[in-house]
Amino acid sequence: MGFIVRMRTLLNNKDEIKKILSDIKGLVLKIFRAMILIGVGYVIVSPVIGMVVNSISSTKDAVDPMVFIFPKAPTLEKYSLVLERLSYFKTIGKDLLYTVSLTLIQLFVCSMVGYGFARFNFKFKGLLFGCVVIMIVIPTHTVMLPWYMTFMNLGLMGTTVPMYVMTVLGCGVRSGLYIYIFNQFFRGLPKEIEEAALVDGCGMWYTYFFIMLRNALPAVVTVTVFSLVWQFNDTFFAKLFLISEDVVISKKISSLAAVIANQDKILEPSIQQLYVDAGIILALLPILIMYLVLQKYFIEGVERSGIVG
């Protein structure tokens, strides 16, 4: 009887009913949001988890139908062989030097171009910025033949010189996007900063390098992360310009299965894939460490540089 009385009292209290319905609605939304996040996270992370599991699986685990997720006999022998076949530390050192140098050049060139578009008025400004936008949207495959013919006629194929030339001229990997990011960020900074610097006697170059570029740190970090990742993972330009595998580790990984088959006589494709997965995990480590260090600044830069929403 007491329960029935409480229910009648509750039903007669409209404010209490609204509160309960609001709480239920909030709980349902939280559950739905959690399900979406877990589902999207699984889709993104599951391939990496699969590669990690494969890389520590033994040969017996690879052919055992009873092994589903966790290997019965985990081992690191795949990593030891891949380290040797990739000449990992030597190759990764050359690749990081190549990648970091291209990234620094892109930061210097693209930030200056973006600052110029944001702060100065000159003839054909709209036309030139339209060319920057075209650089972003046009597929690289449509201009690969002119690039190839140009550098082949110059006798630069098989070297990293074409990549440095393109990067210095503002036509490197995704340079159009980086120029756009810097342009959007500099446009969002108040002009009073530069005016105050000029009043204090600062020249144009000093103002740019020591004041404006410091204020653009979120955009610098964003471009740095994007550039490092795309340069490090690039195989399109490495194959187009015939850059040596000893410089680009991602290109070397693409031929790892053939190397394993020829030198170690491992001919089963499913077993070869275990070694390839171990190589991919080793190649991911530098980029993963870098992202974990710069994650906070990277997210802030993406939010403030106008490339989302």
Beta strands, then each sheet from edge to edge (+ up, - down):
end
